[in-house]
Amino acid sequence: MFRVLLLVSGNFFSTKSGGVGGQLKRRYSDFIVEEILESGRVCEATRFLGKSEPAQLRVPPREDERAQSQLLVDLEKINRDQNFCISVLSRRLGCSRKRFGYAGLKDKRAITCQRISIFQPDVQRLESFSGQGMELRNPEWSSERIEIGMLKGNRFTITMRDIALEEAEIRKRVQDCIEEMLSIGVPNYFGEQRFGGIRKITHLVGREFVKGDVENAVMLYLTSVVPEEEEGVKAARAALAESNDFGAALKNFDKKYRYERAIVGHLHTHPKDFAGAFRNLPKSMCYLFTHAYQSYLFNKTIDRRFEEGMGISKTDGDILVDGIPTAPLAGYETVFSDGKAGEIEKAVLEEEGVSLSEFKISSMPELSSRGARRQIALFPENPQIVSVGEDEFFEGKRFCTVSFSLSRGNYATTVMREIIKQ
């Protein structure tokens, strides 16, 4: 029913050093993400790394109750989806999810720590909160809500496992790769998590919105099936694709698929209101779909530059930001580069059958995008080898832990794919 694009996160490497192979995220503690605030402070993960005992939140009194309406706290979590955490907190506090603010989404299968804000929380309820897999600490009253993008970046500590190389060779290859990355950078691909979970269809749904087919976009979101999903939800999606019976779908989708249920519930009572049905999703989630399609086009543009022998190096006609070439995050006000770089940018859109004007989405204006430019080369900050040793999960194999920081909006998996090269 719907086409599937499998390669979403890039196909080329910029570094020439040998890869170490291996695998990521064997354990939650193998992927640690610590938010770097605009002030430079790092929200350090401690609780789920065994570096601290469980903490009891104690909220200080406000100096100015009228001005200080936002409570800022560090949220550390382990193997928890961010939206899930906020839903749990909102239910516990008896308030709307809209009262919560955060600077960026963090990985689920990981240990992460970030700063969030809560508008006028019930302090007594908050201090009694004890959520499995979650901890709140470092409370501070503020007049300012935390919004998307209000961070400097993230610090990553990542462990690769199942490496079939000797320690000396691992250290050599990783160090060689680090030196190359610092010198020439790596392709600044959007990571595959940008394109959704197991199904990897977020960009495809976004494309349908850009093409103006809201019904197709919503049905793709509801009915697209991949083998890795649970049998129950696969059956629910397949049945809906065949019958278009939204009442039956409301019964078929398990309660944990709350977004699907919200959409089909709306369509059961308003059968043709696909735009209204999609608006049942959180606003922060709705934006992800057209953004994911922009990201897909961006990755495809980098790939085409490599195919044409340009890679991520500067070339005539490039639009530079801080001396680094950029490619478009397509939108209705996008300006193309000149020369060969611009020809590639235009060709990518032509192959997709999409025009810039279509990013002004009349059927759902809130999903429209003016467009922007993004650097195509990424330079990790302070990359280093933390440790190398025997891997307790794979007999005769080794692990390697590395750390580095990235500015906001960039993906650790982009750096790791250069080191692993699989």
N, C-alpha and C positions, 0 to 999 in steps of 0.2 A: 504493500500500500504506500509506503514512504521510502524514499531512498535513504541510505545510510552512508555517511562519510567516516571512514575508520581512522584516517591519519589526521589528527587535529593538532598535535603538539610539536610538529616540526620533524624534519628528516635529516638535517645536516649538522655536522660538528665543525667548530672553528679550530680546535686544538688538534695537534698531530700526535700527542703523547699516547702511549698504549693505555687502554682502559683496564680497570681491575675486575670488571664483572661484578657478580654478587647480586644481592637483593636488598630492598629497603623495607622498613616497617614490619620486621618480624615481631618486634615487641613495641608496645606503646612508647616506652622510654627510648626507643631507637630514633624517634623523631621529636625533637624538642623545639618549640617555637616560643620565643620570649619577645614581647612587643617593646620597641624602643620609643618612648614618648617624645613629644616635640621638645621637651626640656632636656632630653638626653638620658633620662633615667630609664633603666631597663626593668621591666616587670619580670622579676626572676621567678622561675618555677622552682619550688622547694618541696612542697608537701608531698607530691606524688613521685618525687625522686628520692624520698627518704631522708631529705636534708633538714626537715623540721617536723615537729609534732603537730597534730591537728590544732588549729587556731580557733579561738572563740572570738567572733567579731564584737568589738565594742565601739559604738559610734560616738564620737565626741559631740558635745553640745555646739549649737550654731552660735556664732558671734552676731550674725544679722539674719534673723529668720525670714525677713521679707526678700532680701537679695540672694541669700544662699539657698536656692531651691533644689539644687542638684547634689546628690551624694555620689562621690566618685569612689570606686572600690576596685581592687585588683581581683580578677576572676581567673583562678587556676582550674583547669579541668583535664580529665584524662578519658580518652575514648568517648567524648561527648560532642554531639553536634551543637554548634553555637545557638541555632534557633531553638533546639530542644532545651538548652540551659535557660534561655530567656523565657520560654514558655513555662518551665518549672518555677522559676522565680516569680513570674507574674501571677501564677495561680497561688503560690504560697503567700504573696503579699496582697492578693485580692485586688490587683490593679491591671490596667491595660498594658499590652506589650509596647504600645507607643511611648510609654514613659521611659523606656530603656534606650540608651545611646551607646554606640561603639564605633571605633575608628576603622575596623576592618574585620573580615571573616577569618577565622583560624581553622586549621585542619581538624578533622574529627579523630582519625586514628593517629593520635599523637598525645603528648603532654604539652599543653599550651598555657600561657599566662598573658593576660591583656587587661587594660583599663576599661571599665564601663561606667556609665552614669545612670542614675535612677532618679526620676523626678518625684520629689516629695514622698519618699517611701515611708511605710509604717515601720518605724525604727524598732519597735519591740518585736514585731514579727521577723524582721530581718536579722536581728541579733540571735533569735532562736533557730534560724535556718541551719540545717545540717543536711546537705545533699550529697548522696553517694556519687563520687566521681567529680565533685565540685567543691571549691573552697573560696570564700571571700575574705579579703583582708585589706589593710592599709586604707581605712576609710578617711575621707576628707570632704568637707562641704565646699561647694563652689557655686558661682552664679552662672557657669557656662556648661551647657550640655556637650557631651562628646559626640561629634558627627563623623561620618565617613571621611577618611583621609586625614584625620587629625592625629597623625603619628609620623615619626621620623622614619621608621622602618621596622625590621624584625631581625633578631639574632637567632641563628639556627645551630643546633648541635645534632648531627645526623650520623647514624651508625649503619654501615654497609656490612652485610653478613654473607656467609657462604662463598667466600673468596678463595679460589684455588691457586693461590700464589704464596711464595715465601714472604716473610715479613720485610726483608730488605727490598724485594722487588715491589711490594705494595707501596712502601715508603717512597721509592724512587719514582714510580709512575704517578702517584698522587702529587708529589712535590713538583715534578715536571709539568703536570697539568696546571697546578696552581700558578706557576711562573708564567705559563702561556696565557692563562686567563687574565692575570694582572697586566700583561703586556698588550694583548690584542682584544681581550674581551671574549664573550661567548654570545651566540645568537640569543636575543632577548625574547625568546618564545614565551607565549602564555602557556602555563602548565596545563596538563590534561584535566586537572580539577576544575578549571575554568569552564569546562564543557559538560559538567554534570557529574553524577555519581556513576553507578554501574552502566547506565544506558548511554551516556555520552551523546545526548540529543539536544542539549540546551541551545547550541548554535543553530541546529536545524529548525527548532521551534522559532528561534529568532528570525531566521531567514523567511519563514512563512509570514511573520508579522510585517517584516520589511516589504515583502511582496504584496501586502494588503489582504492576505487570505487569513483572517482571524479564525474562522471555523477550522481550516486545515491545521493551523498552529495549535489550537486547543485539542483537537482530536489526535494529533501527533503526540502531544504531551501525555494524553490519557491512554493511548492504545499501542504505542511503540513497545515492542517486546524484545528482550535479549535473553539468551539461555541462562545467564548467571542469576537472574531474579528468582525469587521463590515461586513455587508452582502455583500457589493460590493467586498471587497477583498477576502472573502470566495468564492464567485462565480468565481472570476478571477483565484484563485488557483485551484478550482475544474475543471474548464474548461481546464486549461493547463494540469492538470494531465491526463485528458481523451484524449485530442487531440494532445498534444505536438506541438501545433501551436504557435510558438514564435512571429510571426507577429501579430496574434490576441491578444496574451497576452500583447503585447506592448500597444495595444489600451484598453485592459480591466483593467490593473492596473492603478489606479488613480495616478496623478502626484506626490502626496505626498509620494508614495512608490518608492522613487528614487532609492533605491538599487535594488529592484526587476526589475525595468524598465531598469536599467543599464545592468543587467545580460541578460534579455530576448532580449534587443536590440542587444547585441553582438551576441547572439545565433541566432537571426533572420538573420544576415549577415554571421555568421560563425557557421553553425548548429551543428558541432561536437566538437567545441573548448570549452569544459566545464571549463577547467583550465583557459583559457584566459578570459572567461566570469566572473569567480569568481574573477579574479584579477582586475576587475573594481571596486571592493569594496576598501575602504581605507585600507592600509596595517595594520593599528592598529586594524581594525575590523577583518581582515582575521585571525590574530593570535588567536582571542578569541575562535574560534571553537575547535581547538585541545587542547587549554588550558582548555576549559570547559569540554572536555572529561577526561583530567587528573584530574580535580577537582571532577568529578563524581566518578571516581575510588578511589580517596582519601577519599571522604565521605563514600563510600561503605566499604573501609578498616576500618574506625573507627567504623562503624556499626557492622562489623564482630567481631572486638575486644570486643565490648560490648556483643554480642551474645555468645562469648566464655568465658565471665566472666572476661576479662582483663581490659576493659574500657580504660581510658587514663592514667592509672598508669604505672609506670616503670615495665618492666618484663625482664627476662633474654633474651638476644639476641637483645634487642632494640638498634637502633642507636640513640644516644642522641645528641642534640644540646643545649648547655647551660643547661645541666642537664634535659632536657625535651624530652620524646620519640618523634620520628618522624615516618612518613609514606611517601612512595614515591609519587612524582609527576612523573608518569611513563615516561620513555624516553629510547632511545636506549643505553644509558650508565648507566642506573639505577643499583645500587647494592642493593640487598635485605638484610633485617635484618637476623640475625641468629635465631634459635630456633622457638618457636611457633609464634612469631611475623612475622618472615620471611615466615612461612608456610601460614599464612593468606594473606600476600601480594601476594604470588604466586597464591593462590587459587582464589583471586578476578580476576586476569587477565585470569586464565584458564576458569572461569565461563563466562567471556566475549568473550572467543575465540580469544584473542588478545595476541600477543607476543611483547616483548620489541623491537625487531628488526624492527617491523612494524612502530615504531614512527620515523624512517628515511624514509620519504615519497618521493619516487623517482619522482612521477608525479608532485609534488609541493614541492620542497625542502625547500622553505621558511616557510612551515608549520611544518617542522620537529622539534623534541625536544630531547635534550640530556637527560633531566630528572633532578630532584633535590629532596631534602628532605624538608619536612615541619613539623613543630611541631604540634602534635595532641592535645595539651592542650593550651588553651588561658586564659590569666590572664588580665582582664581589669585594667586599671590604674585609680586610684582615682575615683572609682564609688561612687555615692552618690545620695540621694533623694533630689531633688530640691524643689518640692512642691506637695501637695495633696489637692484636693478641690472638690467642687460640679461641675459636668460636665454640661455645658450649652447646650450641644447637646443631652444629654440623661437624661431625667427627673428621679430623684431619684438615679442616678448613679454618680460615681466619676472618676476623672482623677488623674493620677500620672505622674509627670515629673522626669526623672532621667538624670544624666549626667555621662560620663566616656570618657576616651581616649583609643585608640587602636593604636598599631604600624602598619606600612604600610602593606597592603595586607590582613588585617583581617576585619571581617564583624560585624557591629553593630547588625544585625538581629540574629547573633549567640548568643550574650549576651541576647538580648530581649526575645528570645524563652525560655531561662532558667527562666526568671522572670515571663513571662506570662504562660508558660506551657500549651499551647493548640496545 
